[in-house]
Amino acid sequence: MSALVAALRISRRSVWRARGRSALIVVMIGLPVLLITGLLVLYATGTVNLDEGIGARIGAADAGLVQTPPGTVVRQDRSGGSGWNGGGVERPPAGVAEITGILGPGTRLIPFGVGTIRLPSGPVTAVETDLGDPLTKGVLTLAEGRLPRAGEVVVTPALGLRPGDLLRPADAPPLTVTGIVDHPHQPTIRQVAGPDLPLTPSREIGSSDSGPGWLASTPKPVTWDDVPRLNELGLVVVARDLIPNRADRPAALWNTPTSIGVAVFVIMVVLVPVLLAGPAFAVGLRRRRRELAEIAAQGGSAGHLRLIVLADGLVLGGFATVVATGLGIGAGLLGAPVIARLGGRIGPPEIPWTEVLYVAAIGLVPGLVAALVPAVQAGRQHTATVLAGRAPATPWRGWPLVWTLIGAVLVLGGLAASVAARRQGELVWPFVAALPIMLGLVALTPFLVWFAGRLAPRLRLPLRVAVRDAVRNRSRTVSAVAAVIAVTAAAVAVGISTESQRRDYHDSYTSARPAGSLAIWAGTMRDSAWTKLRTEAARLLPGVPLAVGYHVHDGEGRRYAMRYTTRWNGVRTSRTAVVGDRDLLRFLQGRDDPAAAAALASGKAVVFDASNVREGKITLRASVASHPDRRIEVPAVAATPADDFQGGALLPRAVVEQAGFTTTPRQLYGMYDLPAGSPLWSELTEVTPRVSIAAESGPQNPGGPVWLWIWLGAAVILVVGGTLAATRLAAADMRPDRATMLAIGAPPWTLRWAVAGQALFIAGLGAAVGLAAGTVTGVALSRPMTSRGVGDPATIALPWAFLAAVVVGLPLLASAMALITRARAPLTRRLS
């Protein structure tokens, strides 16, 4: 039997005996592999490429043809790119005979149009075709009921209709729902299909997916020689034989930032599990010292002992990788439908085996590297001392000066790189700068442990014993502290950057209306149509006071906008002042303000951007297309709006009319929370299509704090797990000291506090250093995540509760869990 096979068998039995420690190592090594593998499979399955999506676009047909609006010039090339623009010669739509002449005799065409129809709940996509024709197979799948005939439709589940219900388009007779259909790639799409639908033509010129057209079954493949002639007819062509063969195209090289970012990510993925699993492997070495000593006594060499310990890393790392890869693939495949039901897309199940195998290969590295230091220690242990029951710690001879200098240089270089990275616009550079800081702190950890250990004489007995033992047994302490530093730094960096982005979004959000309000704008229309629209709005919004706003026109009927420029959160923002009376002022302020109302009645503008009022005036630009702006100075006063994020200005009608303009009521404002799916817009468009509505919900960013606490949960698992692994090792190493303390009368709680002190020292030191490192990276990340260009200052926000939970709460939690650990120690036989 070879030495490797024997080592693997010994390792397998040892892993099974210490199932708790083995499970901890498997989780710490396998968690990154599971996460990355799951994301890769989820992305591959949720991405629908051209080959996978062609069936949903043209069914079983050979080609799909979309007719563009008259005068559109269409150009498609062999690379898959296409372009179109207006300004061409207008000609009638292409006919069946013209298309058949290009595609060849025997070509079969069926109408196939894609557009929208207007429902009371808003516009939805619609497919106008005969779904019973074999050419449409694959576009939609019938799940319930039957296919529609004339005057009937089928709908997707998202519309909430059942067979037998009536679908009521805004401008057409009702249609009977005969069935429920599923889209092959978008489960949540709101879509209608039938043979005769009141389609609304697309407003986008040359949209390749929207418009009237045909599905074609051709006697010969559609080639690129046919495409230019079909483009001349104003047709956009989608065909199976025209999908670019990506295997024949040269692979695009990754750009430098992406390549560097992937490299940094790989290093961190390897580094963190190594640091986390290191204490657990050290625990295994302590537990197996006698077993290894017996092997050495029977003739095993130091190399054999090292091989046995490395076999632990290979067995556990391999098992963790296999299990995590399988779970990651399953999680990705099962998660794709869930993501699709939340509004995403889904294609056929796909596993990117090349990337998955790369990740699995990388996952094998942490186990071997984490077992490397214990393997070296196993080869150096003194057999007679271990068999005698003593395993004294190696005396402290000071920290290696070379490694300390290297660590200091790396940390200083990383700090300088972080300052430079903060000026860049790409997120990858702060992460690159964080790598030398992290590696430098790992090299400096022995020095930090020694330096922190100088506090031991000032501590109470249990903590003094714990700290001195941690410094004396630096091999396990350094690995655990470095692991806590890495996890805490990552959590702090993500927390600061996420909170900064959330705060920047909140601070930079601005609106001219208060939250919870509704605005209704009418375009150019007659006064009679406006009166009817206003009456209908009042009927549809009973009990909601509606304030009136006015459009501004000159003597020739041109509509002007009264604009000014302000600075909001460091960014120059253009605003349009509204024109109205005291009712509109009350709406904008959310209350009665007698001073502002008196100023408005006296002919002054009420401005909510106080910095724009200079010497009692505000300067406005009266703007209209194709004409130069007019500069107008208006007396103004500053006032407080209803919400902090609110800006804008209100002009009295008298001031605008004195400047030579006329005012016409065409706007309505009210406090009304518009529910999702409200038919308000659809019902108002029945009065006139020249109406728009907008609801102001205020700044919304509910995901920021949630993600912070998700990160906190991950940090709890990693920090507490790594700390408790090191604490178990400390408890094993402190058996002689604990036996001595027990012999001289120390109570059991003193022994427990000595063990808990180890956890507090490891987690506390790591969290404090990790806070400093993570703060540097988080601040560096804040600029590319919150700045929107030159002159826009970065937002830096600290999530104090989150940081306190990470830096203070995690060490206390780890020590509390260690405190409840059984700490009773038997008396140890000592050799004289």
C-alpha positions in Angstrom: 0.0 0.0 0.0 1.4 3.4 -0.9 1.9 6.1 1.7 -0.7 8.3 0.0 -3.4 5.7 0.1 -2.6 4.9 3.7 -2.7 8.6 4.6 -6.1 9.0 2.9 -7.5 6.0 4.7 -6.3 7.3 8.1 -7.6 10.7 7.2 -11.0 9.3 6.3 -11.4 7.5 9.6 -10.2 10.6 11.5 -12.7 12.8 9.6 -15.6 10.5 10.5 -14.6 10.3 14.2 -14.5 14.2 14.5 -17.7 14.8 12.7 -18.4 18.2 14.3 -15.0 19.7 13.4 -15.2 18.1 9.9 -18.6 19.6 9.3 -17.3 23.0 10.3 -14.4 22.8 7.8 -16.6 21.5 5.1 -19.0 24.5 5.6 -16.2 27.1 5.6 -14.6 25.7 2.5 -17.7 24.8 0.6 -19.8 27.9 1.2 -17.9 30.1 -1.3 -18.0 27.3 -3.9 -21.7 26.8 -3.4 -22.4 30.5 -3.7 -20.4 31.0 -6.8 -21.6 27.8 -8.5 -25.2 28.7 -7.8 -24.8 32.2 -9.2 -23.2 30.8 -12.4 -26.0 28.3 -13.0 -28.6 30.9 -12.1 -27.2 33.4 -14.6 -26.8 30.8 -17.3 -30.4 29.5 -16.9 -31.9 32.9 -16.5 -30.1 34.2 -19.7 -32.0 33.6 -22.9 -29.7 33.8 -25.9 -30.7 34.1 -29.6 -30.9 30.4 -30.2 -33.0 29.7 -27.1 -35.3 32.7 -27.6 -36.0 32.3 -31.3 -39.0 30.0 -30.7 -40.8 32.6 -28.6 -40.3 35.1 -31.4 -41.2 33.2 -34.6 -42.5 29.8 -33.3 -41.9 26.9 -35.7 -41.6 29.2 -38.7 -38.4 29.6 -40.8 -38.6 33.4 -40.6 -40.4 36.3 -39.0 -41.0 39.5 -40.9 -41.9 42.8 -39.2 -43.2 45.7 -41.2 -41.7 49.1 -40.2 -43.6 52.4 -40.6 -43.6 54.0 -44.0 -40.5 56.0 -44.8 -38.2 53.8 -42.6 -34.8 52.8 -44.0 -33.8 49.4 -42.6 -30.2 47.9 -42.7 -29.3 44.5 -41.2 -25.8 43.1 -41.3 -24.3 39.6 -41.0 -23.0 40.2 -37.5 -26.5 40.4 -36.2 -26.6 44.1 -35.9 -29.3 46.2 -37.4 -30.2 49.8 -37.8 -33.1 51.9 -39.0 -34.1 55.6 -39.3 -36.8 57.7 -40.8 -36.6 60.0 -43.8 -36.8 57.3 -46.5 -39.2 57.3 -49.4 -42.7 56.4 -48.3 -44.1 53.4 -50.0 -47.1 51.1 -49.2 -46.6 48.1 -47.0 -45.1 45.0 -48.5 -47.5 42.6 -50.1 -47.6 38.8 -50.0 -46.7 38.6 -53.7 -43.6 40.7 -53.2 -42.4 38.7 -50.2 -43.1 35.4 -52.0 -41.1 36.6 -55.0 -38.1 37.1 -52.8 -38.4 34.0 -50.6 -39.4 31.7 -53.5 -42.4 29.9 -54.8 -44.1 27.7 -52.2 -43.6 30.2 -49.4 -46.4 30.2 -46.9 -47.2 33.3 -44.9 -49.6 33.9 -42.0 -50.3 37.2 -40.3 -48.3 37.8 -37.1 -48.5 41.2 -35.4 -47.0 42.3 -32.1 -48.0 45.4 -30.3 -50.1 46.6 -27.3 -53.7 47.0 -26.4 -55.1 49.3 -23.8 -56.9 47.8 -20.9 -58.4 49.6 -17.9 -55.4 48.5 -15.9 -53.0 49.9 -18.5 -51.4 48.8 -21.7 -50.3 45.1 -22.1 -48.4 43.4 -24.9 -50.5 41.5 -27.5 -49.9 39.0 -30.2 -52.3 39.0 -33.1 -52.2 35.7 -34.9 -53.9 32.4 -35.3 -52.4 30.3 -32.5 -53.9 27.1 -34.0 -51.6 27.3 -37.0 -48.6 25.0 -36.8 -46.2 27.9 -37.5 -47.0 29.5 -34.2 -46.0 26.5 -32.1 -43.6 27.6 -29.4 -44.8 31.2 -29.2 -47.2 30.5 -26.4 -48.2 27.3 -24.7 -51.8 26.5 -23.9 -52.1 25.7 -20.2 -55.9 25.7 -19.7 -59.0 26.1 -21.8 -58.9 26.3 -25.6 -57.4 28.4 -28.4 -59.3 31.5 -29.4 -61.4 32.2 -32.5 -62.7 35.4 -33.9 -63.7 37.8 -31.0 -61.9 35.7 -28.5 -58.5 35.8 -26.8 -56.2 33.9 -24.5 -54.3 35.6 -21.7 -51.3 34.9 -19.5 -51.8 34.2 -15.8 -50.5 37.6 -14.8 -53.7 39.3 -16.0 -55.7 37.4 -13.4 -58.5 36.4 -15.8 -60.1 33.0 -16.2 -61.8 31.3 -19.2 -65.2 32.7 -19.6 -64.3 36.2 -18.4 -64.5 39.3 -20.6 -61.4 41.3 -21.6 -62.4 44.9 -22.1 -60.1 46.9 -24.3 -60.3 50.7 -23.9 -61.3 51.4 -27.5 -62.9 48.2 -28.7 -65.7 45.8 -27.9 -65.1 43.2 -25.2 -63.3 40.0 -26.0 -64.1 36.6 -24.4 -61.2 34.8 -22.7 -61.1 31.1 -23.8 -57.8 30.0 -22.3 -54.7 30.6 -20.2 -51.3 30.5 -22.0 -47.7 30.5 -20.7 -44.8 32.4 -22.2 -41.8 30.1 -22.6 -39.3 32.5 -21.0 -41.3 35.2 -19.0 -43.8 33.7 -16.5 -44.9 37.1 -15.2 -45.5 38.8 -18.6 -48.9 40.5 -19.1 -49.8 39.4 -22.6 -52.9 38.8 -24.7 -53.2 36.8 -27.9 -55.9 36.3 -30.5 -56.7 36.4 -34.2 -58.2 39.9 -34.2 -57.0 42.4 -31.6 -57.2 46.2 -31.5 -53.4 46.6 -31.6 -51.9 49.9 -30.9 -48.9 50.5 -33.4 -45.5 50.9 -31.8 -44.3 54.5 -31.4 -40.7 53.4 -31.9 -39.5 53.5 -35.5 -38.3 50.2 -36.8 -38.8 48.2 -33.6 -37.8 44.6 -34.6 -40.2 43.0 -32.2 -43.3 45.2 -32.5 -45.5 45.9 -35.5 -47.6 44.1 -38.1 -45.9 41.3 -40.0 -45.9 37.7 -41.0 -44.5 34.3 -40.1 -43.0 32.5 -43.1 -42.5 28.9 -44.0 -40.0 28.9 -46.9 -39.0 26.1 -49.3 -35.3 27.1 -48.9 -33.3 28.6 -46.1 -33.5 32.4 -45.7 -30.0 33.7 -46.5 -28.3 37.0 -46.1 -28.7 37.5 -49.9 -32.4 37.8 -49.3 -32.2 40.2 -46.4 -31.3 43.4 -48.3 -34.2 43.0 -50.7 -36.6 42.4 -47.8 -35.1 45.5 -46.0 -35.9 47.5 -49.1 -39.6 46.6 -48.6 -39.3 48.0 -45.0 -39.2 44.6 -43.4 -37.0 43.5 -40.5 -36.1 39.9 -40.8 -35.7 37.4 -38.0 -34.8 33.9 -39.1 -33.2 30.8 -37.6 -30.6 30.5 -40.4 -29.5 34.2 -39.8 -28.6 33.7 -36.1 -24.8 34.5 -35.9 -22.7 31.5 -35.3 -20.8 32.6 -32.2 -18.4 29.7 -32.4 -17.1 31.2 -35.7 -16.6 34.6 -34.1 -13.4 35.5 -32.3 -13.8 35.5 -28.5 -13.7 39.0 -27.1 -10.8 39.4 -24.7 -11.6 40.6 -21.2 -10.7 44.1 -20.5 -8.0 44.8 -18.0 -10.2 45.9 -15.1 -12.4 42.8 -15.5 -9.4 40.5 -15.5 -7.9 42.1 -12.5 -11.2 42.1 -10.7 -11.6 38.3 -11.3 -8.0 37.7 -10.1 -8.6 39.7 -6.9 -11.9 37.8 -6.3 -10.2 34.4 -6.7 -7.5 35.4 -4.3 -10.0 36.5 -1.7 -12.2 33.4 -2.2 -9.1 31.3 -1.4 -7.7 33.5 1.4 -10.9 33.8 3.5 -11.7 30.0 3.7 -8.0 29.3 4.4 -8.0 31.6 7.4 -11.3 30.4 8.6 -10.5 26.7 8.3 -7.0 27.1 9.7 -8.0 27.0 13.4 -10.2 23.9 12.7 -7.3 22.1 11.2 -5.1 23.1 14.1 -7.8 21.6 16.4 -7.5 18.4 14.5 -3.7 18.4 14.9 -4.0 18.9 18.6 -6.6 16.1 18.9 -4.4 13.7 16.8 -1.0 14.4 18.4 -0.9 11.1 20.2 -2.1 9.2 17.1 0.6 10.8 15.0 3.2 10.2 17.7 2.3 6.5 17.8 2.7 6.3 14.0 6.1 8.0 14.3 7.1 5.5 17.1 6.3 2.7 14.7 8.6 4.0 12.1 6.7 6.7 10.4 8.8 9.6 9.2 8.2 13.3 9.4 7.1 13.2 5.8 4.5 10.6 6.5 3.1 12.7 9.3 2.9 15.8 7.1 1.3 13.7 4.4 -1.4 12.4 6.8 -2.3 16.0 7.8 -2.3 17.2 4.2 -4.6 14.2 3.4 -7.1 15.8 5.9 -7.1 18.9 3.7 -7.5 16.9 0.5 -10.3 14.7 1.9 -12.2 17.5 3.5 -11.6 20.0 0.7 -12.6 17.4 -1.9 -15.7 16.4 -0.1 -16.7 20.1 0.5 -16.1 20.9 -3.1 -18.1 18.0 -4.4 -21.0 18.6 -2.1 -21.0 22.4 -2.6 -20.8 22.0 -6.4 -23.8 19.7 -6.4 -25.8 21.9 -4.0 -24.8 25.0 -6.0 -26.0 23.4 -9.2 -29.3 22.4 -7.6 -29.8 25.8 -6.0 -29.2 27.6 -9.3 -31.6 25.3 -11.2 -34.3 25.6 -8.5 -33.7 29.3 -8.0 -34.1 30.2 -11.7 -37.9 29.7 -11.7 -38.3 31.6 -8.5 -36.4 34.6 -10.0 -38.4 34.3 -13.1 -41.7 34.5 -11.1 -40.4 37.7 -9.5 -40.1 39.3 -12.9 -37.0 37.8 -14.5 -36.5 35.5 -17.5 -35.8 31.8 -17.7 -34.4 29.6 -20.4 -33.8 25.9 -20.6 -31.8 24.4 -17.7 -28.2 25.1 -18.4 -25.0 24.3 -16.4 -21.8 26.2 -17.6 -19.6 23.2 -16.9 -16.3 24.9 -17.8 -16.8 27.7 -15.3 -18.2 25.3 -12.7 -15.2 23.0 -13.0 -12.9 26.1 -12.6 -14.6 27.0 -9.4 -14.4 23.4 -8.1 -10.7 23.4 -8.9 -10.2 26.6 -7.0 -12.3 25.2 -4.1 -9.8 22.4 -3.6 -7.0 24.9 -2.8 -8.2 26.3 0.5 -8.3 22.8 2.2 -4.7 22.0 1.2 -3.4 25.5 2.1 -5.2 25.5 5.4 -3.7 22.1 6.3 -0.2 23.2 5.3 0.9 24.9 8.6 -0.5 22.1 10.8 1.2 19.6 8.5 4.6 21.3 9.0 4.0 21.4 12.8 3.1 17.7 12.7 6.4 16.9 11.2 8.2 18.8 13.9 6.5 17.5 17.0 8.6 15.6 19.6 7.3 12.1 19.8 8.5 11.3 23.3 7.0 14.5 24.7 3.6 13.8 23.1 3.5 10.2 24.3 4.3 11.4 27.8 1.2 13.6 27.8 2.9 16.9 27.4 2.7 19.3 24.5 4.3 22.5 25.5 3.8 25.5 23.3 6.7 26.8 21.4 8.3 29.6 23.4 7.8 33.1 22.0 11.0 34.4 20.4 9.5 37.6 19.0 7.8 38.1 15.7 9.7 37.7 12.5 11.1 41.1 11.6 11.0 40.4 7.9 7.4 39.5 7.8 6.5 42.5 9.9 8.3 44.8 7.5 6.6 43.2 4.5 3.2 43.5 6.2 3.8 47.2 7.0 4.9 47.9 3.4 1.8 46.1 2.0 -0.5 48.0 4.3 1.0 51.4 3.5 1.0 50.6 -0.2 -2.7 49.5 0.0 -3.6 52.7 1.8 -1.9 54.8 -1.0 -3.7 52.6 -3.6 -7.0 53.2 -1.9 -6.6 56.9 -2.0 -5.8 56.7 -5.8 -8.6 54.2 -6.4 -11.1 56.6 -4.8 -10.5 58.9 -7.7 -11.4 56.3 -10.3 -14.8 55.6 -11.7 -14.7 51.8 -11.7 -15.6 49.7 -8.7 -12.8 47.2 -9.3 -9.9 49.4 -8.2 -10.9 49.8 -4.5 -11.1 46.0 -4.3 -7.7 45.8 -5.9 -6.4 48.3 -3.4 -7.9 46.3 -0.5 -5.9 43.1 -1.4 -2.5 44.4 -0.3 -4.1 45.8 2.8 -5.6 42.4 3.7 -2.4 40.5 2.9 -0.3 43.0 4.8 -2.6 42.6 7.9 -2.2 38.8 7.7 1.5 39.3 7.7 1.2 41.7 10.6 -1.1 39.6 12.7 1.7 37.9 14.7 2.9 41.4 15.7 -0.6 42.5 16.5 -1.2 39.5 18.7 2.0 40.1 20.6 1.3 43.8 21.0 -2.2 43.2 22.2 -0.9 40.6 24.6 1.0 43.3 26.5 -2.3 44.3 28.1 -2.4 40.9 30.0 -0.9 42.2 33.3 -3.7 44.7 33.6 -6.5 42.2 33.3 -8.2 40.0 35.8 -6.9 36.4 36.4 -9.2 34.5 33.9 -8.6 37.0 31.1 -4.9 37.3 31.9 -4.5 33.6 31.6 -6.5 33.6 28.3 -4.5 36.4 26.7 -1.1 34.9 27.7 -2.1 31.5 26.4 -3.3 33.1 23.1 0.1 34.9 22.7 2.0 31.8 23.7 0.2 29.6 21.2 0.4 32.0 18.3 0.0 29.4 15.5 -3.7 28.9 16.2 -4.3 32.5 17.5 -2.8 34.2 14.4 -4.9 32.2 12.0 -8.1 32.8 13.9 -7.5 36.5 14.3 -6.6 36.9 10.6 -9.8 35.1 9.7 -11.8 37.5 11.8 -10.0 40.5 10.3 -10.8 39.3 6.8 -14.5 38.7 7.5 -15.0 41.9 9.5 -13.2 44.0 6.9 -15.4 42.6 4.1 -18.5 43.2 6.2 -17.6 46.7 7.2 -16.6 47.7 3.6 -19.9 46.4 2.2 -21.8 48.0 5.0 -20.2 51.5 4.5 -20.5 51.4 0.7 -24.1 50.1 0.8 -25.2 52.7 3.4 -23.4 55.5 1.5 -25.2 54.5 -1.7 -28.6 54.4 0.1 -28.0 57.7 1.8 -26.8 59.3 -1.5 -29.9 58.1 -3.2 -32.1 59.5 -0.4 -30.2 62.8 -0.3 -30.0 63.3 -4.1 -33.7 62.4 -4.7 -35.6 65.5 -5.5 -39.1 66.3 -6.8 -41.3 69.3 -7.3 -44.3 67.6 -5.6 -44.8 66.1 -2.1 -44.8 62.4 -1.5 -48.2 60.7 -1.9 -49.4 63.2 -4.5 -50.8 62.8 -8.0 -50.4 65.2 -10.9 -52.6 65.2 -14.1 -51.4 67.2 -17.1 -53.4 68.0 -20.2 -51.8 68.8 -23.5 -53.0 71.3 -26.1 -56.9 71.1 -26.1 -59.9 73.2 -26.2 -61.4 74.8 -23.1 -64.5 72.6 -23.4 -62.3 69.4 -23.4 -60.4 70.7 -20.4 -63.7 71.4 -18.5 -64.8 67.8 -19.3 -61.5 66.4 -18.2 -61.5 68.3 -14.9 -65.1 67.2 -14.2 -64.2 63.5 -14.9 -61.1 63.7 -12.7 -63.2 65.1 -9.8 -65.7 62.2 -10.3 -63.0 59.6 -10.4 -61.3 61.0 -7.3 -64.1 61.8 -4.9 -63.2 63.7 -1.8 -59.7 64.6 -3.2 -59.2 68.4 -3.4 -57.6 69.2 -6.8 -55.5 72.3 -7.1 -55.2 73.9 -10.5 -51.9 74.7 -12.4 -51.6 76.8 -15.5 -49.7 76.5 -18.8 -47.9 79.6 -20.1 -48.3 80.8 -23.7 -47.2 83.7 -25.7 -49.3 85.8 -28.1 -48.7 83.2 -31.0 -49.8 80.3 -28.9 -46.4 78.8 -28.2 -46.1 77.1 -24.8 -43.3 78.3 -22.6 -41.6 76.6 -19.6 -40.4 78.9 -16.8 -37.1 77.3 -15.8 -34.2 78.0 -13.4 -31.1 76.0 -12.4 -30.3 75.1 -8.8 -27.7 72.9 -7.1 -29.1 69.9 -5.2 -26.7 67.5 -3.4 -23.8 69.0 -5.3 -25.4 68.5 -8.7 -26.8 71.2 -11.0 -30.5 70.5 -11.5 -32.9 72.3 -13.9 -36.4 72.9 -12.5 -39.6 74.2 -14.0 -41.6 76.6 -12.0 -45.4 76.1 -11.8 -48.0 78.7 -12.0 -51.0 78.7 -9.7 -52.8 80.3 -6.8 -53.1 79.7 -3.0 -54.7 76.3 -3.4 -51.6 75.0 -5.3 -49.4 76.7 -2.6 -51.2 74.8 0.1 -50.8 71.6 -1.9 -47.0 72.1 -2.3 -46.5 73.0 1.4 -48.9 70.5 2.9 -50.3 73.2 5.2 -51.5 76.8 5.3 -48.6 79.3 5.5 -50.0 82.8 5.9 -46.6 84.5 5.2 -46.1 82.6 1.9 -49.7 83.1 0.9 -49.5 86.8 1.5 -46.3 87.0 -0.6 -48.0 85.1 -3.4 -51.0 87.4 -3.3 -48.8 90.4 -3.5 -47.2 89.2 -6.8 -44.1 87.4 -5.5 -42.8 83.9 -6.4 -42.7 81.4 -3.6 -39.4 79.4 -4.0 -38.5 76.2 -2.2 -34.9 76.3 -3.3 -33.8 79.1 -0.9 -30.3 79.4 -2.5 -31.9 80.7 -5.7 -33.4 83.7 -4.0 -30.8 86.5 -4.3 -31.6 90.1 -3.2 -35.2 89.2 -3.0 -35.5 88.0 -6.6 -35.3 84.8 -8.6 -34.0 84.7 -12.2 -36.1 82.5 -14.6 -35.6 81.4 -18.3 -38.7 81.4 -20.4 -37.9 78.6 -22.8 -39.6 77.2 -25.9 -38.3 75.0 -28.7 -36.5 76.7 -31.7 -36.5 80.1 -30.0 -34.0 81.9 -27.7 -34.7 81.9 -24.0 -36.1 85.0 -22.3 -34.6 86.1 -19.0 -37.1 87.2 -16.4 -36.5 88.4 -12.9 -39.3 87.9 -10.5 -39.6 89.2 -6.8 -39.5 86.1 -4.6 -39.5 84.8 -1.1 -38.2 81.5 0.2 -40.5 79.1 1.9 -40.5 75.6 3.4 -42.0 72.8 1.3 -44.0 69.8 2.5 -41.0 67.3 2.2 -37.3 67.7 2.7 -36.6 66.4 -0.8 -38.9 68.8 -2.4 -37.8 71.8 -4.5 -39.3 74.0 -7.2 -41.1 77.4 -7.3 -44.7 78.7 -7.6 -45.3 81.8 -9.7 -48.5 83.9 -9.3 -50.5 84.4 -12.5 -50.2 88.1 -12.3 -46.4 88.2 -12.6 -46.5 85.9 -15.6 -49.1 87.9 -17.3 -47.3 91.1 -16.6 -44.3 89.7 -18.5 -46.5 89.4 -21.6 -47.7 85.8 -21.4 -51.1 84.3 -21.1 -52.1 81.5 -18.7 -54.4 78.6 -19.3 -55.5 76.0 -16.7 -54.3 72.6 -17.8 -52.9 70.9 -14.7 -54.5 69.2 -11.6 -52.7 68.3 -8.4 -54.0 66.4 -5.4 -52.9 64.2 -2.5 -53.9 60.7 -3.6 -51.9 57.5 -3.4 -52.4 55.9 -6.8 -52.8 52.1 -6.3 -51.0 49.7 -8.7 -53.2 48.7 -11.6 -55.5 51.7 -11.2 -57.7 52.4 -14.3 -57.5 56.1 -13.8 -55.3 56.8 -16.8 -57.4 54.6 -19.1 -60.6 56.3 -18.0 -59.2 59.8 -18.4 -57.9 59.0 -21.9 -61.5 58.2 -22.9 -62.1 61.9 -22.4 -59.0 63.0 -24.4 -55.8 61.1 -25.3 -53.8 64.3 -24.5 -53.5 63.5 -20.8 -50.7 62.2 -18.6 -50.7 61.3 -15.0 -47.8 60.9 -12.5 -47.7 59.7 -9.0 -45.0 60.8 -6.6 -44.0 58.2 -4.1 -40.9 59.8 -2.6 -37.5 58.3 -2.3 -37.7 54.5 -2.2 -34.8 52.3 -1.2 -36.0 49.4 1.0 -33.3 47.0 0.0 -30.3 48.8 1.5 -30.9 48.0 5.2 -32.1 44.5 4.4 -28.8 43.7 2.6 -26.8 45.1 5.5 -28.5 42.7 7.9 -28.0 39.8 5.5 -24.3 40.6 5.5 -24.4 40.7 9.3 -25.9 37.2 9.3 -23.1 35.9 7.1 -20.5 37.6 9.3 -22.0 36.0 12.4 -21.7 32.5 10.9 -18.1 33.0 9.8 -16.7 35.0 12.7 -18.4 33.0 15.5 -17.6 29.7 13.7 -13.9 30.5 13.3 -13.6 31.9 16.8 -15.3 28.9 18.4 -13.0 26.6 16.5 -10.0 28.4 17.8 -11.6 28.5 21.3 -12.0 24.7 21.3 -8.3 24.5 20.4 -7.5 26.9 23.3 -9.5 24.8 25.7 -7.5 21.7 24.6 -4.1 23.5 25.0 -5.1 25.1 28.4 -5.8 21.7 30.0 -2.7 21.9 32.2 -3.3 25.5 33.2 -6.9 24.8 33.9 -6.0 21.7 36.0 -3.6 23.8 38.0 -6.3 26.5 38.6 -8.8 23.9 39.6 -6.2 22.3 42.0 -5.6 25.5 43.9 -9.4 26.1 44.3 -10.5 28.1 41.3 -14.3 27.8 40.9 -15.7 26.4 37.6 -16.8 29.8 36.4 -13.2 31.0 36.5 -12.3 28.2 34.1 -15.3 29.1 31.9 -14.2 32.8 31.9 -10.7 31.7 30.9 -12.0 29.9 27.8 -14.4 32.8 27.0 -11.5 35.2 27.3 -9.8 33.4 24.4 -12.9 34.0 22.2 -13.2 37.7 23.3 -9.5 38.3 22.6 -9.5 36.6 19.2 -12.8 38.1 18.0 -12.2 41.5 19.6 -8.7 42.0 18.2 -9.8 40.8 14.7 -12.9 43.0 14.7 -11.0 46.1 15.8 -8.4 45.7 13.1 -11.0 44.6 10.5 -13.0 47.8 11.3 -10.0 49.9 10.3 -9.3 48.0 7.1 -12.9 47.8 6.1 -13.4 51.5 6.7 -10.6 52.3 4.3 -12.1 50.1 1.6 -15.6 51.3 2.2 -14.7 54.9 1.9 -12.8 54.2 -1.3 -15.9 52.4 -2.7 -18.2 55.3 -1.8 -17.0 57.6 -4.6 -17.6 55.3 -7.6 -20.9 54.2 -6.0 -22.3 57.6 -5.2 -20.5 60.2 -7.5 -22.1 60.9 -10.8 -19.3 62.9 -12.5 -16.8 65.7 -12.0 -18.0 68.2 -9.4 -20.4 65.8 -7.7 -19.1 65.1 -4.2 -19.1 61.6 -2.9 -21.4 60.6 -0.1 -19.9 58.8 2.9 -22.4 57.4 5.5 -21.6 55.1 8.3 -24.2 52.5 9.4 -23.6 52.9 13.1 -25.9 50.2 14.3 -24.5 47.7 11.8 -20.9 48.6 12.7 -21.7 48.3 16.4 -23.2 44.9 15.8 -20.2 43.7 13.8 -17.4 45.2 15.9 -18.9 45.0 19.4 -21.7 42.5 19.1 -19.9 39.7 17.3 -17.0 39.5 19.9 -19.5 39.5 22.7 -21.6 36.9 21.0 -18.5 34.7 20.5 -17.4 35.0 24.1 -20.9 34.4 25.3 -21.2 31.2 23.3 -17.7 30.1 24.6 -18.8 30.9 28.1 -21.6 28.3 28.0 -19.1 25.7 26.7 -18.3 22.9 29.2 -15.0 23.9 30.8 -14.5 21.3 33.5 -11.0 19.8 33.2 -9.6 16.7 34.9 -6.4 16.7 36.7 -3.4 16.1 34.4 -0.6 13.7 35.3 2.7 15.6 35.3 6.1 14.2 34.7 8.8 15.3 37.1 
